[in-house]
Amino acid sequence: MHLQFLGCGDAFGSGGRLNTCFHVVGEEINFLIDCGASSMPALQRAGVDRQAIDTILITHFHGDHFGGVPFFILEAQMISKRTRPLRLVGPPKLAERYAQAMDVAFPSSKHIPERFQLEFVEIEPGETKAFGRLQVKALEVLHTPAAGPCLGYRIEAEGKIIAYSGDTEWTDNLIQLGREADLFVCECYTHERKVSHHTSLATLESHLEEIRPKRLILTHMSSDMLERVTTVPYEAAYDGMVVTI
């Protein structure tokens, strides 16, 4: 099983990085974690077969994590002529937020014939749901309340655990989320400076002995963090990076 960081940047493209979109593929799984506004160019550039993706997990409703969904769907309907069902999983009000996003991104989209089944699955904080060989536990994290509830995910698939913080300032839920995960992808917006709704490396480091991930990769870094990324003793994501789990 492998995860490719198609985009790992913040909302503002710091360092020229694309918005959040991770592609996970295994023997029997194929899904995205988040689908930010720049995801379609990233998917095209990486040569990802969009038809093979069966699930998109959304952590929250900010454009850099959710804004690519309308164009993923429109490309599937109008260009790829997708026929396979697709599942969208995300916080409560997912279907409502999706309809709003489609109307903003492409106002005439409601008149385009539906070519495939689109399933909406809303997942509550603290809830665990299974999708075939994929088991997903959602935990609430502390980001902008209007964009959520904002979630982090602990994902079990093919004998491995992938944890992703989503966007968040420090919350003890990150300990439960990432504890001894085979891969913990954690947002690390700043080096030491505290910023509302986001986590600093200094704060994360102070809790790593409690989390004990088998592998940690930092993501969603601002320019403040990117300027120091080569000096820290942790892996940091970059667009196109592929990791085997």
C-alpha positions, 0 to 999 in steps of 0.5 A, a space after each residue: 500500500 502506498 500514499 502519494 502526496 498529490 498536494 501538501 500545501 496550505 491554503 495560500 500555496 506557500 512554497 508553490 505547493 498545491 492544496 491538500 490531496 492524498 492518494 492511497 492505493 493498496 491491493 483492494 483500496 483506492 481512495 483520496 484523503 481531501 480534494 483541495 481546489 488544485 486537485 484536478 491538475 495534481 491528479 492529471 499531472 501524476 497520471 492517476 486513474 480517477 475512474 479507479 478511485 472509489 472513495 473521497 474522504 473530506 476532513 472539512 469544508 475549506 476550499 483547500 481541502 474540499 474545493 476540488 470536489 466539484 471539478 472531480 465530479 464534473 470531469 467524471 461526468 463530462 470527460 471521463 464518462 465515469 460509470 462506477 459509483 463514487 462515495 463521498 465521506 465527510 462531516 455532517 451536512 456533507 450533501 448540503 455543502 456539496 450542493 452549495 460548492 457545485 452551485 458556486 463552482 459551476 452554476 449550471 451543473 444541476 442540469 448536467 445528466 448524472 452518469 454514475 451513482 454518487 453516495 454521500 456518507 456523513 460521519 460524526 465525530 467519534 464514529 467509525 464506519 467501514 467501507 469494504 476493506 476500509 475502516 475509518 474513525 473520525 475524531 473532531 479537531 480544533 479548526 475553524 468551526 464554520 468549516 466543520 465539524 472539522 475532522 481528523 481520520 484514523 484509517 485501517 486498511 490491509 493491516 496498516 493504520 494511516 492517521 491524518 490530523 486534518 487542519 487543527 490547533 493542538 487537541 488531545 484527540 491527536 494523541 488518540 488519532 495518531 497513537 502508534 499509527 504506521 503513518 501519521 500525517 500531521 499538519 505543522 503550520 509553523 515552527 514555534 509561533 502559535 497561530 489560531 486553528 493550526 499546530 506548531 512543530 514545537 507543540 507537536 514535539 512536546 506530545 510525540 512521546 504520547 503519540 509514538 507514531 511509527 512514521 511521522 510526516 509533516 504537511 500543510 506548512 506555511 512559509 515560516 515552517 518551510 524556511 526551516 524544514 531542512 533543519 528539523 529531524 522529521 520527514 516533511 511532505 512535498 508534492 508528488 512524494 510517495 511513501 510505502 506503508 
